[in-house]
């Protein structure tokens, strides 16, 4: 198996200085987390959080974050020394946000993302919460999901809705991680460099079934490629490496070869402790988790810079940020009159109910 020979950029890092961090924290403590079923209340919280971040982030730090969200920006960014909650309740065993929790971490997440992109959610996952609690849930510890403790192989999120309606990126923020459980980060360019040409060609064919992840509890799958190139020629990826299934013998061989390539590559491992956030492009970076014991509480949010596409597809009103994956999966009749956009899924992907 060929090994990478190219020189790849390391994970970019940004450290927030103590003084602006403290000022940011003082004001964030005054915010109250809204009932996110109220669209206007969520929008007000996101706007207030954005204003705090822009007021307290040093100019150079804000520019570096803005660069991440630009088309030519890096594929991932680690931000350290962010404000964190002064006191936390016990990690939520039901995977839902504790009502007694202060809103500091949520204000940080919204403040980092919302000036540049839009946080969104799926109504079929975690009750449509825009910010997810990533904690072990009793009875699900053995699941390869955000509720588990076992090793979670490198993957992308919501592959069954790629490329049009999966997240363009994710943010993960540490709240508690006393055992230093690591999050794996593997850049797509490293995978492409290590993979034989024949494997890349096979992975680019629509011969793979991408099931909905366990957190959705939907019996849907999409048939499509693992790899593709966008209109600019940039390589993109969508795959749950542990769950993807093959449509034919070539697909089965490709999945086995892909897993072998990933097993030989050493991902970067980052410790997401309190006040440490990882932002990354979902179709350019695979991420995973080491097995762990003890506490680990992160928060996660999806973001996109194409939210109008989601609203048009589902018929959601202005400002809506929660979308039904079942509606996103529908293939409406193509309409071209009056300049209406064709919102059919990417031609390489085909969806079906299992």
C-alpha positions as a Markdown table, in Angstrom:
| # | Residue | x | y | z |
|---|---|---|---|---|
| 1 | Unk | 0.0 | 0.0 | 0.0 |
| 2 | Unk | 1.6 | 3.3 | -1.0 |
| 3 | Unk | 2.3 | 5.8 | 1.8 |
| 4 | Unk | 1.9 | 9.6 | 1.7 |
| 5 | Unk | 4.8 | 11.5 | 0.1 |
| 6 | Unk | 3.3 | 14.9 | 0.0 |
| 7 | Unk | 3.8 | 17.5 | 2.7 |
| 8 | Unk | 0.5 | 18.3 | 4.3 |
| 9 | Unk | -0.3 | 21.4 | 6.4 |
| 10 | Unk | -0.7 | 20.6 | 10.1 |
| 11 | Unk | -3.9 | 21.4 | 12.0 |
| 12 | Unk | -4.0 | 25.2 | 12.4 |
| 13 | Unk | -4.3 | 26.4 | 16.0 |
| 14 | Unk | -5.5 | 29.7 | 17.5 |
| 15 | Unk | -5.2 | 30.6 | 21.2 |
| 16 | Unk | -7.4 | 33.4 | 22.7 |
| 17 | Unk | -5.4 | 35.7 | 25.0 |
| 18 | Unk | -6.5 | 35.8 | 28.7 |
| 19 | Unk | -7.8 | 39.3 | 28.9 |
| 20 | Unk | -10.3 | 39.2 | 26.0 |
| 21 | Unk | -11.3 | 35.8 | 27.1 |
| 22 | Unk | -12.3 | 37.1 | 30.6 |
| 23 | Unk | -14.2 | 40.0 | 29.2 |
| 24 | Unk | -16.1 | 37.7 | 26.8 |
| 25 | Unk | -16.9 | 35.3 | 29.7 |
| 26 | Unk | -18.3 | 38.1 | 31.9 |
| 27 | Unk | -20.8 | 39.1 | 29.3 |
| 28 | Unk | -21.6 | 35.6 | 28.2 |
| 29 | Unk | -22.7 | 34.8 | 31.8 |
| 30 | Unk | -25.5 | 37.3 | 31.4 |
| 31 | Unk | -27.1 | 35.5 | 28.4 |
| 32 | Unk | -29.9 | 33.0 | 28.9 |
| 33 | Unk | -30.3 | 30.1 | 26.6 |
| 34 | Unk | -33.7 | 30.3 | 24.8 |
| 35 | Unk | -36.4 | 27.8 | 24.0 |
| 36 | Unk | -35.0 | 26.9 | 20.6 |
| 37 | Unk | -38.5 | 25.9 | 19.4 |
| 38 | Unk | -39.0 | 29.6 | 19.2 |
| 39 | Unk | -37.2 | 30.7 | 16.0 |
| 40 | Unk | -37.1 | 34.3 | 16.9 |
| 41 | Unk | -35.7 | 33.6 | 20.4 |
| 42 | Unk | -32.9 | 31.4 | 18.9 |
| 43 | Unk | -32.1 | 34.1 | 16.3 |
| 44 | Unk | -31.9 | 36.7 | 19.1 |
| 45 | Unk | -29.6 | 34.5 | 21.1 |
| 46 | Unk | -27.4 | 33.8 | 18.1 |
| 47 | Unk | -27.2 | 37.5 | 17.2 |
| 48 | Unk | -26.3 | 38.5 | 20.8 |
| 49 | Unk | -23.6 | 35.7 | 20.9 |
| 50 | Unk | -22.2 | 36.9 | 17.5 |
| 51 | Unk | -22.0 | 40.5 | 18.8 |
| 52 | Unk | -20.1 | 39.3 | 21.9 |
| 53 | Unk | -17.6 | 37.3 | 19.9 |
| 54 | Unk | -17.0 | 40.1 | 17.5 |
| 55 | Unk | -16.6 | 42.6 | 20.4 |
| 56 | Unk | -14.1 | 40.5 | 22.3 |
| 57 | Unk | -12.1 | 38.5 | 19.8 |
| 58 | Unk | -8.8 | 40.2 | 18.9 |
| 59 | Unk | -8.8 | 41.4 | 15.3 |
| 60 | Unk | -6.1 | 38.9 | 14.3 |
| 61 | Unk | -8.1 | 36.0 | 15.8 |
| 62 | Unk | -11.3 | 37.1 | 14.1 |
| 63 | Unk | -9.5 | 37.3 | 10.8 |
| 64 | Unk | -8.2 | 33.8 | 11.3 |
| 65 | Unk | -11.7 | 32.4 | 12.0 |
| 66 | Unk | -13.1 | 34.3 | 9.1 |
| 67 | Unk | -10.4 | 32.8 | 6.9 |
| 68 | Unk | -11.5 | 29.3 | 8.0 |
| 69 | Unk | -15.0 | 30.0 | 6.7 |
| 70 | Unk | -13.8 | 31.4 | 3.3 |
| 71 | Unk | -13.7 | 29.1 | 0.3 |
| 72 | Unk | -9.9 | 29.0 | 0.3 |
| 73 | Unk | -9.5 | 28.6 | 4.0 |
| 74 | Unk | -8.0 | 25.7 | 5.9 |
| 75 | Unk | -10.0 | 22.5 | 6.3 |
| 76 | Unk | -9.8 | 22.6 | 10.1 |
| 77 | Unk | -9.0 | 25.0 | 13.0 |
| 78 | Unk | -8.4 | 24.3 | 16.7 |
| 79 | Unk | -9.2 | 27.2 | 19.0 |
| 80 | Unk | -8.0 | 27.1 | 22.6 |
| 81 | Unk | -8.6 | 29.2 | 25.8 |
| 82 | Unk | -12.2 | 30.0 | 24.9 |
| 83 | Unk | -14.6 | 31.1 | 27.7 |
| 84 | Unk | -16.1 | 28.1 | 29.5 |
| 85 | Unk | -18.9 | 27.7 | 32.0 |
| 86 | Unk | -17.8 | 28.5 | 35.6 |
| 87 | Unk | -19.9 | 25.6 | 37.0 |
| 88 | Unk | -21.5 | 22.7 | 35.2 |
| 89 | Unk | -24.3 | 20.3 | 36.2 |
| 90 | Unk | -23.6 | 16.6 | 35.9 |
| 91 | Unk | -23.3 | 15.4 | 32.3 |
| 92 | Unk | -26.9 | 14.7 | 31.0 |
| 93 | Unk | -27.5 | 10.9 | 30.9 |
| 94 | Unk | -30.4 | 11.4 | 28.5 |
| 95 | Unk | -28.3 | 13.3 | 26.0 |
| 96 | Unk | -30.4 | 16.5 | 26.4 |
| 97 | Unk | -29.2 | 19.9 | 27.5 |
| 98 | Unk | -29.7 | 20.4 | 31.3 |
| 99 | Unk | -32.1 | 23.2 | 32.0 |
| 100 | Unk | -29.9 | 24.5 | 34.9 |
| 101 | Unk | -26.8 | 24.9 | 32.7 |
| 102 | Unk | -25.5 | 28.4 | 32.0 |
| 103 | Unk | -25.3 | 29.5 | 28.4 |
| 104 | Unk | -21.6 | 30.3 | 28.1 |
| 105 | Unk | -20.6 | 27.4 | 25.9 |
| 106 | Unk | -23.6 | 27.8 | 23.6 |
| 107 | Unk | -22.8 | 31.5 | 23.3 |
| 108 | Unk | -19.2 | 30.7 | 22.3 |
| 109 | Unk | -20.4 | 28.2 | 19.7 |
| 110 | Unk | -22.9 | 30.6 | 18.2 |
| 111 | Unk | -20.4 | 33.5 | 18.5 |
| 112 | Unk | -17.7 | 31.6 | 16.5 |
| 113 | Unk | -20.0 | 30.3 | 13.8 |
| 114 | Unk | -22.9 | 32.7 | 13.2 |
| 115 | Unk | -20.9 | 35.8 | 11.9 |
| 116 | Unk | -19.8 | 33.6 | 9.0 |
| 117 | Unk | -22.3 | 30.7 | 8.5 |
| 118 | Unk | -25.5 | 29.5 | 9.9 |
| 119 | Unk | -26.1 | 26.8 | 12.6 |
| 120 | Unk | -28.8 | 24.4 | 11.6 |
| 121 | Unk | -30.4 | 21.1 | 12.8 |
| 122 | Unk | -32.4 | 18.2 | 11.7 |
| 123 | Unk | -35.8 | 17.7 | 13.3 |
| 124 | Unk | -35.1 | 13.9 | 13.2 |
| 125 | Unk | -32.0 | 14.1 | 15.4 |
| 126 | Unk | -31.8 | 15.2 | 19.0 |
| 127 | Unk | -35.3 | 16.8 | 18.8 |
| 128 | Unk | -34.1 | 19.5 | 16.5 |
| 129 | Unk | -31.7 | 21.1 | 19.0 |
| 130 | Unk | -29.3 | 23.4 | 17.3 |
| 131 | Unk | -26.5 | 22.5 | 19.7 |
| 132 | Unk | -26.1 | 18.8 | 20.6 |
| 133 | Unk | -24.9 | 17.3 | 23.8 |
| 134 | Unk | -22.2 | 14.7 | 23.0 |
| 135 | Unk | -22.2 | 12.4 | 26.0 |
| 136 | Unk | -22.3 | 8.7 | 26.7 |
| 137 | Unk | -25.9 | 7.6 | 27.2 |
| 138 | Unk | -26.7 | 4.5 | 29.3 |
| 139 | Unk | -27.7 | 1.6 | 27.1 |
| 140 | Unk | -25.9 | 3.1 | 24.1 |
| 141 | Unk | -22.3 | 3.0 | 25.3 |
| 142 | Unk | -21.4 | 0.3 | 22.8 |
| 143 | Unk | -22.8 | 2.2 | 19.9 |
| 144 | Unk | -20.6 | 3.8 | 17.3 |
| 145 | Unk | -22.4 | 7.1 | 17.6 |
| 146 | Unk | -22.2 | 10.3 | 19.6 |
| 147 | Unk | -23.9 | 8.4 | 22.5 |
| 148 | Unk | -21.2 | 5.7 | 22.8 |
| 149 | Unk | -17.9 | 5.0 | 24.6 |
| 150 | Unk | -16.4 | 2.6 | 22.1 |
| 151 | Unk | -13.9 | 3.6 | 19.5 |
| 152 | Unk | -15.6 | 5.5 | 16.6 |
| 153 | Unk | -13.7 | 5.1 | 13.3 |
| 154 | Unk | -13.0 | 8.2 | 11.2 |
| 155 | Unk | -16.1 | 9.2 | 9.3 |
| 156 | Unk | -18.1 | 12.2 | 8.0 |
| 157 | Unk | -21.4 | 13.3 | 9.5 |
| 158 | Unk | -24.8 | 12.8 | 7.8 |
| 159 | Unk | -23.3 | 11.1 | 4.7 |
| 160 | Unk | -26.8 | 10.0 | 3.6 |
| 161 | Unk | -27.8 | 13.6 | 2.8 |
| 162 | Unk | -24.5 | 14.5 | 1.0 |
| 163 | Unk | -23.7 | 16.6 | -0.8 |
| 164 | Unk | -26.5 | 19.1 | -0.9 |
| 165 | Unk | -28.1 | 18.7 | 2.5 |
| 166 | Unk | -25.4 | 17.4 | 4.8 |
| 167 | Unk | -23.5 | 19.9 | 7.0 |
| 168 | Unk | -20.7 | 21.9 | 5.3 |
| 169 | Unk | -18.9 | 21.9 | 8.6 |
| 170 | Unk | -19.0 | 21.1 | 12.3 |
| 171 | Unk | -17.9 | 22.6 | 15.5 |
| 172 | Unk | -17.0 | 20.5 | 18.5 |
| 173 | Unk | -16.5 | 22.2 | 21.9 |
| 174 | Unk | -15.2 | 20.6 | 25.0 |
| 175 | Unk | -17.0 | 21.0 | 28.3 |
| 176 | Unk | -15.6 | 18.1 | 30.4 |
| 177 | Unk | -12.9 | 15.6 | 29.4 |
| 178 | Unk | -11.0 | 14.7 | 32.6 |
| 179 | Unk | -9.6 | 11.4 | 31.1 |
| 180 | Unk | -8.3 | 13.3 | 28.0 |
| 181 | Unk | -10.2 | 11.1 | 25.5 |
| 182 | Unk | -8.9 | 12.1 | 22.1 |
| 183 | Unk | -10.8 | 13.2 | 18.9 |
| 184 | Unk | -9.2 | 12.0 | 15.7 |
| 185 | Unk | -8.8 | 14.3 | 12.7 |
| 186 | Unk | -7.8 | 12.9 | 9.3 |
| 187 | Unk | -7.6 | 15.2 | 6.3 |
| 188 | Unk | -9.0 | 13.9 | 3.0 |
| 189 | Unk | -5.8 | 14.9 | 1.1 |
| 190 | Unk | -3.8 | 12.4 | 3.2 |
| 191 | Unk | -6.3 | 9.7 | 2.3 |
| 192 | Unk | -6.1 | 10.5 | -1.4 |
| 193 | Unk | -2.3 | 10.5 | -1.3 |
| 194 | Unk | -2.2 | 7.1 | 0.3 |
| 195 | Unk | -4.9 | 5.5 | -1.8 |
| 196 | Unk | -4.1 | 3.7 | -5.1 |
| 197 | Unk | -5.6 | 5.3 | -8.2 |
| 198 | Unk | -7.8 | 2.3 | -8.7 |
| 199 | Unk | -9.3 | 2.7 | -5.2 |
| 200 | Unk | -10.0 | 6.4 | -5.8 |
| 201 | Unk | -11.7 | 5.5 | -9.1 |
| 202 | Unk | -13.9 | 2.9 | -7.4 |
| 203 | Unk | -14.8 | 5.2 | -4.5 |
| 204 | Unk | -15.9 | 7.8 | -7.1 |
| 205 | Unk | -18.6 | 5.5 | -8.4 |
| 206 | Unk | -22.3 | 5.6 | -7.1 |
| 207 | Unk | -22.0 | 2.0 | -5.8 |
| 208 | Unk | -22.3 | 2.6 | -2.1 |
| 209 | Unk | -25.2 | 2.6 | 0.3 |
| 210 | Unk | -25.0 | 5.3 | 2.9 |
| 211 | Unk | -27.4 | 4.6 | 5.8 |
| 212 | Unk | -28.8 | 7.3 | 8.1 |
| 213 | Unk | -26.8 | 7.3 | 11.3 |
| 214 | Unk | -28.1 | 5.8 | 14.5 |
| 215 | Unk | -28.8 | 9.2 | 16.0 |
| 216 | Unk | -31.5 | 9.8 | 13.3 |
| 217 | Unk | -33.5 | 6.6 | 13.8 |
| 218 | Unk | -34.6 | 6.8 | 10.2 |
| 219 | Unk | -34.8 | 3.7 | 7.9 |
| 220 | Unk | -33.3 | 5.6 | 5.0 |
| 221 | Unk | -30.2 | 5.2 | 2.9 |
| 222 | Unk | -28.6 | 6.9 | -0.1 |
| 223 | Unk | -26.8 | 5.2 | -2.9 |
| 224 | Unk | -23.9 | 7.3 | -4.2 |
| 225 | Unk | -20.1 | 7.6 | -4.3 |
| 226 | Unk | -17.8 | 8.1 | -1.4 |
| 227 | Unk | -15.7 | 10.6 | -3.3 |
| 228 | Unk | -16.5 | 13.2 | -5.8 |
| 229 | Unk | -15.2 | 16.5 | -7.1 |
| 230 | Unk | -17.1 | 19.8 | -7.0 |
| 231 | Unk | -17.4 | 22.3 | -9.8 |
| 232 | Unk | -14.0 | 23.8 | -8.9 |
| 233 | Unk | -12.3 | 20.3 | -9.0 |
| 234 | Unk | -11.9 | 20.0 | -5.2 |
| 235 | Unk | -12.2 | 16.5 | -3.9 |
| 236 | Unk | -15.0 | 15.9 | -1.4 |
| 237 | Unk | -15.9 | 12.9 | 0.8 |
| 238 | Unk | -19.0 | 11.5 | 2.5 |
| 239 | Unk | -18.8 | 8.2 | 4.3 |
| 240 | Unk | -19.5 | 6.4 | 7.6 |
| 241 | Unk | -16.6 | 4.0 | 7.3 |
| 242 | Unk | -18.1 | 1.6 | 9.8 |
| 243 | Unk | -21.5 | 1.5 | 8.3 |
| 244 | Unk | -21.3 | 2.1 | 4.6 |
| 245 | Unk | -22.4 | -0.9 | 2.5 |
| 246 | Unk | -21.6 | -1.9 | -1.1 |
| 247 | Unk | -24.0 | -2.2 | -4.0 |
| 248 | Unk | -21.8 | -4.7 | -5.8 |
| 249 | Unk | -18.5 | -6.7 | -5.6 |
| 250 | Unk | -16.4 | -3.7 | -6.7 |
| 251 | Unk | -17.9 | -1.7 | -3.9 |
| 252 | Unk | -17.2 | -4.4 | -1.3 |
| 253 | Unk | -13.5 | -4.5 | -2.4 |
| 254 | Unk | -13.3 | -0.7 | -2.3 |
| 255 | Unk | -14.7 | -0.6 | 1.3 |
| 256 | Unk | -12.2 | -3.2 | 2.4 |
| 257 | Unk | -9.3 | -1.3 | 0.8 |
| 258 | Unk | -10.4 | 2.0 | 2.2 |
| 259 | Unk | -10.5 | 0.6 | 5.7 |
| 260 | Unk | -7.0 | -0.8 | 5.2 |
| 261 | Unk | -5.7 | 2.6 | 4.0 |
| 262 | Unk | -7.3 | 4.4 | 7.0 |
| 263 | Unk | -5.8 | 1.8 | 9.4 |
| 264 | Unk | -2.3 | 2.6 | 8.1 |
| 265 | Unk | -2.7 | 6.4 | 8.4 |
| 266 | Unk | -2.1 | 8.0 | 11.7 |
| 267 | Unk | -4.7 | 10.8 | 12.3 |
| 268 | Unk | -4.0 | 13.8 | 14.4 |
| 269 | Unk | -5.5 | 13.4 | 17.9 |
| 270 | Unk | -6.7 | 16.4 | 19.8 |
| 271 | Unk | -8.0 | 16.7 | 23.3 |
| 272 | Unk | -11.2 | 18.7 | 23.5 |
| 273 | Unk | -11.2 | 19.9 | 27.1 |
| 274 | Unk | -13.0 | 22.9 | 28.6 |
| 275 | Unk | -12.7 | 25.9 | 26.3 |
| 276 | Unk | -11.2 | 24.0 | 23.3 |
| 277 | Unk | -13.1 | 24.0 | 20.0 |
| 278 | Unk | -12.5 | 22.2 | 16.8 |
| 279 | Unk | -14.0 | 23.5 | 13.6 |
| 280 | Unk | -13.7 | 21.5 | 10.4 |
| 281 | Unk | -15.2 | 21.0 | 6.9 |
| 282 | Unk | -17.4 | 18.0 | 6.9 |
| 283 | Unk | -16.6 | 16.9 | 3.3 |
| 284 | Unk | -12.8 | 17.5 | 3.6 |
| 285 | Unk | -12.0 | 16.1 | 7.0 |
| 286 | Unk | -12.9 | 12.7 | 8.6 |
| 287 | Unk | -13.1 | 12.6 | 12.4 |
| 288 | Unk | -13.5 | 9.9 | 15.0 |
| 289 | Unk | -13.1 | 9.1 | 18.7 |
| 290 | Unk | -10.9 | 6.9 | 20.8 |
| 291 | Unk | -12.6 | 4.5 | 23.2 |
| 292 | Unk | -12.8 | 6.0 | 26.7 |
| 293 | Unk | -13.9 | 5.5 | 30.3 |
| 294 | Unk | -15.2 | 8.1 | 32.7 |
| 295 | Unk | -16.7 | 11.5 | 31.8 |
| 296 | Unk | -16.6 | 13.1 | 28.4 |
| 297 | Unk | -19.0 | 15.9 | 27.5 |
| 298 | Unk | -18.7 | 17.9 | 24.3 |
| 299 | Unk | -21.2 | 20.0 | 22.4 |
| 300 | Unk | -21.6 | 19.9 | 18.7 |
| 301 | Unk | -23.3 | 22.1 | 16.1 |
| 302 | Unk | -23.7 | 21.7 | 12.3 |
| 303 | Unk | -23.3 | 24.7 | 10.1 |
| 304 | Unk | -23.9 | 25.6 | 6.4 |
| 305 | Unk | -23.4 | 28.6 | 4.2 |
| 306 | Unk | -26.3 | 27.5 | 1.9 |
| 307 | Unk | -29.3 | 27.6 | 4.3 |
| 308 | Unk | -31.6 | 29.0 | 1.7 |
| 309 | Unk | -31.3 | 25.7 | -0.2 |
| 310 | Unk | -32.6 | 23.9 | 2.9 |
| 311 | Unk | -35.5 | 26.3 | 3.3 |
| 312 | Unk | -36.5 | 26.2 | -0.4 |
| 313 | Unk | -36.4 | 22.4 | -0.4 |
| 314 | Unk | -38.6 | 22.0 | 2.7 |
| 315 | Unk | -40.8 | 25.0 | 2.2 |
| 316 | Unk | -39.6 | 26.3 | 5.6 |
| 317 | Unk | -40.2 | 30.0 | 6.5 |
| 318 | Unk | -37.7 | 32.8 | 6.8 |
| 319 | Unk | -35.1 | 32.2 | 9.5 |
| 320 | Unk | -36.0 | 28.6 | 10.0 |
| 321 | Unk | -33.0 | 26.5 | 11.1 |
| 322 | Unk | -34.5 | 23.1 | 11.8 |
| 323 | Unk | -35.2 | 20.8 | 8.8 |
| 324 | Unk | -36.9 | 17.5 | 8.3 |
| 325 | Unk | -34.5 | 15.0 | 6.7 |
| 326 | Unk | -37.5 | 13.2 | 5.2 |
| 327 | Unk | -38.4 | 16.3 | 3.3 |
| 328 | Unk | -34.8 | 16.9 | 2.3 |
| 329 | Unk | -34.7 | 13.4 | 0.9 |
| 330 | Unk | -37.7 | 13.9 | -1.4 |
| 331 | Unk | -37.0 | 14.4 | -5.1 |
| 332 | Unk | -39.5 | 17.0 | -6.3 |
| 333 | Unk | -40.4 | 17.5 | -9.9 |
| 334 | Unk | -37.9 | 19.7 | -11.6 |
| 335 | Unk | -39.3 | 23.1 | -12.3 |
| 336 | Unk | -37.5 | 25.7 | -14.4 |
| 337 | Unk | -40.2 | 28.2 | -15.2 |
| 338 | Unk | -39.8 | 31.6 | -13.6 |
| 339 | Unk | -36.2 | 31.0 | -12.7 |
| 340 | Unk | -37.0 | 28.5 | -10.0 |
| 341 | Unk | -34.0 | 26.5 | -8.9 |
| 342 | Unk | -33.8 | 22.7 | -9.5 |
| 343 | Unk | -33.3 | 21.4 | -6.0 |
| 344 | Unk | -33.1 | 17.7 | -6.8 |
| 345 | Unk | -30.3 | 15.9 | -5.0 |
| 346 | Unk | -26.9 | 15.6 | -6.5 |
| 347 | Unk | -27.2 | 13.3 | -9.5 |
| 348 | Unk | -24.7 | 10.8 | -8.1 |
| 349 | Unk | -26.9 | 10.1 | -5.1 |
| 350 | Unk | -30.1 | 8.1 | -5.0 |
| 351 | Unk | -32.2 | 7.8 | -1.8 |
| 352 | Unk | -34.4 | 4.9 | -0.7 |
| 353 | Unk | -36.3 | 3.7 | 2.3 |
| 354 | Unk | -34.8 | 0.6 | 3.8 |
